[in-house]
Amino acid sequence: MTWLLSKLIGEEFMKTNLGQLLSKILVAAIILAVIGGCVYYVKATIDNLQNSLQAANTLIGQQTQQIADFKQTVKDLQTQITQLKAAQEINNQAEAKNNTQEQVVRQQTTTRLANVVNKVALIKKDPASTPTAKLSSISAVYIDDLWQSHCEVNTDHDDYCSQILP
């Protein structure tokens, strides 16, 4: 019964100007509430997107710096590689020069020793020399060879080295 009474009162009230005005105001309020909710949702979405965009910009800035640091590291490593290659080339040239010099010294030493052996052999075969003279001559050949070796090794030549070296 109460429900029926409220329905009748509501229907009669809605027929009046005041009821129609309140109905229009209620519809307008609902529409404004929906629009306000939409505006609030859009504003919240925009704020969220702005925050996300700002975070992305910060991340991009950090990654850009990391890329720049990486590029600098690569550039530094390339410079070091170039320097190491140049140093390796210098070492290879020095080693080749040392090997060449070593071969020259070995050849000179072999030649010098062969000459000493030949001189000693000639002295030993000399039938005109006495055994004492042979020993004296052989000793002189060995001493001369020692002096030549000494003078070749030492760079501060004394007067004697200047006389015997070519």
C-alpha positions as CSV (number, residue, x, y, z in Angstrom):
1,M,0.0,0.0,0.0
2,T,2.7,2.4,0.8
3,W,4.3,1.6,-2.5
4,L,1.1,2.3,-4.3
5,L,0.6,5.5,-2.5
6,S,4.1,6.7,-3.2
7,K,3.7,5.8,-6.9
8,L,0.5,7.8,-7.1
9,I,2.0,10.7,-5.4
10,G,5.1,10.5,-7.6
11,E,3.0,10.4,-10.8
12,E,0.9,13.3,-9.7
13,F,3.9,15.2,-8.6
14,M,5.6,14.7,-11.9
15,K,2.7,16.2,-13.7
16,T,3.3,19.5,-12.0
17,N,5.7,22.1,-13.2
18,L,7.9,21.7,-10.1
19,G,8.1,18.0,-10.6
20,Q,9.0,18.4,-14.3
21,L,11.6,21.0,-13.3
22,L,13.1,18.7,-10.7
23,S,13.1,15.8,-13.1
24,K,15.0,17.9,-15.7
25,I,17.4,19.1,-13.0
26,L,17.9,15.4,-11.9
27,V,18.6,14.4,-15.5
28,A,21.0,17.3,-16.0
29,A,22.7,16.4,-12.7
30,I,23.2,12.8,-13.8
31,I,24.5,14.0,-17.2
32,L,26.9,16.4,-15.4
33,A,28.0,13.6,-13.1
34,V,28.7,11.3,-16.0
35,I,30.6,14.1,-17.9
36,G,32.5,15.0,-14.7
37,G,33.4,11.3,-14.2
38,C,34.6,11.2,-17.8
39,V,36.6,14.4,-17.4
40,Y,38.2,13.1,-14.2
41,Y,39.0,9.7,-15.9
42,V,40.5,11.5,-18.9
43,K,42.5,13.8,-16.6
44,A,43.8,10.9,-14.5
45,T,44.7,9.0,-17.7
46,I,46.5,12.1,-19.1
47,D,48.4,12.5,-15.7
48,N,49.3,8.8,-15.8
49,L,50.5,9.0,-19.3
50,Q,52.6,12.1,-18.5
51,N,54.2,10.3,-15.6
52,S,54.9,7.3,-17.9
53,L,56.3,9.7,-20.5
54,Q,58.5,11.4,-18.0
55,A,59.8,8.1,-16.7
56,A,60.5,7.0,-20.3
57,N,62.3,10.2,-21.0
58,T,64.5,9.7,-17.9
59,L,65.2,6.1,-19.0
60,I,66.0,7.3,-22.5
61,G,68.4,9.9,-21.1
62,Q,70.1,7.2,-19.0
63,Q,70.4,4.8,-21.9
64,T,71.7,7.6,-24.1
65,Q,74.4,8.3,-21.6
66,Q,75.2,4.6,-21.4
67,I,75.4,4.4,-25.1
68,A,77.7,7.5,-25.2
69,D,79.9,5.9,-22.5
70,F,80.0,2.6,-24.4
71,K,81.0,4.4,-27.6
72,Q,83.8,6.2,-25.7
73,T,84.9,2.8,-24.2
74,V,84.9,1.3,-27.7
75,K,86.9,4.3,-29.1
76,D,89.4,4.0,-26.2
77,L,89.8,0.3,-26.8
78,Q,90.3,0.9,-30.5
79,T,93.0,3.4,-29.7
80,Q,94.6,0.9,-27.4
81,I,94.4,-1.8,-30.1
82,T,96.0,0.6,-32.6
83,Q,98.8,1.4,-30.1
84,L,99.3,-2.2,-29.2
85,K,99.5,-3.1,-32.9
86,A,102.1,-0.4,-33.5
87,A,104.1,-1.6,-30.5
88,Q,103.8,-5.2,-31.8
89,E,105.1,-4.0,-35.2
90,I,108.0,-2.2,-33.5
91,N,108.7,-5.4,-31.5
92,N,108.5,-7.6,-34.6
93,Q,110.9,-5.2,-36.5
94,A,113.3,-5.2,-33.5
95,E,113.1,-9.0,-33.2
96,A,113.8,-9.4,-37.0
97,K,116.7,-7.0,-36.7
98,N,118.1,-8.9,-33.7
99,N,117.7,-12.2,-35.6
100,T,119.5,-10.8,-38.5
101,Q,122.3,-9.4,-36.3
102,E,122.5,-12.7,-34.5
103,Q,122.8,-14.6,-37.8
104,V,125.6,-12.2,-38.9
105,V,127.4,-12.7,-35.6
106,R,127.0,-16.5,-35.8
107,Q,128.4,-16.4,-39.4
108,Q,131.3,-14.2,-38.3
109,T,132.0,-16.4,-35.4
110,T,131.8,-19.5,-37.5
111,T,134.1,-18.0,-40.1
112,R,136.5,-16.7,-37.4
113,L,136.6,-20.2,-35.7
114,A,137.1,-21.9,-39.1
115,N,140.0,-19.5,-39.8
116,V,141.6,-20.3,-36.4
117,V,141.2,-24.1,-37.0
118,N,142.7,-23.7,-40.5
119,K,145.6,-21.7,-39.1
120,V,146.2,-24.2,-36.3
121,A,146.1,-27.1,-38.8
122,L,148.6,-25.3,-41.1
123,I,150.9,-24.7,-38.2
124,K,150.7,-28.3,-37.1
125,K,151.4,-29.6,-40.6
126,D,154.4,-27.3,-41.1
127,P,157.4,-29.7,-41.2
128,A,160.0,-26.8,-40.9
129,S,158.8,-25.7,-37.4
130,T,159.9,-27.2,-34.2
131,P,157.4,-28.5,-31.7
132,T,158.1,-25.5,-29.4
133,A,157.7,-23.1,-32.3
134,K,154.5,-24.8,-33.3
135,L,153.1,-24.5,-29.8
136,S,154.2,-20.8,-29.6
137,S,152.5,-20.1,-33.0
138,I,149.3,-21.9,-32.0
139,S,149.2,-20.0,-28.8
140,A,149.7,-16.7,-30.7
141,V,146.7,-17.7,-33.0
142,Y,144.5,-18.4,-30.0
143,I,145.6,-15.2,-28.2
144,D,144.9,-13.2,-31.3
145,D,141.5,-14.8,-31.6
146,L,140.7,-14.0,-27.9
147,W,141.7,-10.4,-28.5
148,Q,139.6,-10.1,-31.6
149,S,136.6,-11.5,-29.6
150,H,137.3,-9.1,-26.8
151,C,137.5,-6.1,-29.1
152,E,134.3,-7.1,-30.9
153,V,132.3,-7.4,-27.7
154,N,133.6,-4.3,-26.0
155,T,132.6,-1.0,-27.6
156,D,135.1,1.1,-25.8
157,H,138.1,0.2,-27.9
158,D,141.5,0.7,-26.5
159,D,144.6,1.3,-28.6
160,Y,145.3,-2.4,-29.1
161,C,141.7,-3.1,-30.4
162,S,142.0,-0.2,-32.8
163,Q,145.1,-1.8,-34.2
164,I,143.7,-5.3,-34.7
165,L,140.1,-4.6,-35.8
166,P,139.5,-3.7,-39.4
